[in-house]
Amino acid sequence: MKTIVLSGFKDLNKVKLDKGFKTILGIGLKQGKELTEQLLENEYLEITSLTDEQVSKFAALAKEANAEMRIV
């Protein structure tokens, strides 16, 4: 299992992030929006216990949503 850190603030596509969190993590849209708000508030968001497939999907999401992602 891997951990990623998403970061960014300027020009983030919040809608893509909300929907991406929902799809990749299998959570509700409300929870996806809460994760996006945490990212905006803290300027980063750490997500743990991800599979390789989820990490790949998050890499694509980060690119589409104008966020930066790194694996830690």
NORSUL-V644009 format. One record per backbone hydrogen bond with DSSP energy under -1.0 kcal/mol. NH is the residue of the N-H (numbers start at 1). CO is the residue of the C=O. E is the energy in kcal/mol with one decimal. If there is no record, write none. Layout:
# NORSUL-V644009
nh=NH co=CO e=E
nh=NH co=CO e=E
This chain:
# NORSUL-V644009
nh=2 co=50 e=-2.8
nh=4 co=47 e=-2.5
nh=5 co=70 e=-2.5
nh=6 co=45 e=-3.0
nh=7 co=68 e=-2.6
nh=8 co=43 e=-1.3
nh=12 co=9 e=-1.1
nh=13 co=65 e=-1.9
nh=14 co=12 e=-1.1
nh=17 co=13 e=-2.0
nh=18 co=14 e=-3.0
nh=19 co=15 e=-2.4
nh=20 co=16 e=-2.7
nh=21 co=17 e=-3.0
nh=22 co=18 e=-1.9
nh=23 co=19 e=-2.6
nh=24 co=20 e=-3.1
nh=25 co=21 e=-2.2
nh=26 co=22 e=-1.1
nh=32 co=28 e=-2.1
nh=33 co=29 e=-2.6
nh=34 co=30 e=-2.0
nh=35 co=31 e=-2.0
nh=36 co=32 e=-2.0
nh=37 co=33 e=-2.5
nh=38 co=34 e=-2.1
nh=39 co=35 e=-2.3
nh=40 co=36 e=-2.4
nh=41 co=37 e=-2.6
nh=42 co=38 e=-2.6
nh=43 co=39 e=-1.9
nh=45 co=6 e=-2.5
nh=47 co=4 e=-2.6
nh=50 co=2 e=-2.9
nh=55 co=51 e=-2.2
nh=56 co=52 e=-2.1
nh=57 co=53 e=-2.2
nh=58 co=54 e=-2.6
nh=59 co=55 e=-2.1
nh=60 co=56 e=-1.8
nh=61 co=57 e=-2.4
nh=62 co=58 e=-2.9
nh=63 co=59 e=-1.7
nh=64 co=60 e=-2.2
nh=65 co=61 e=-2.5
nh=67 co=62 e=-2.7
nh=68 co=7 e=-2.9
nh=70 co=5 e=-1.8
nh=72 co=3 e=-2.5
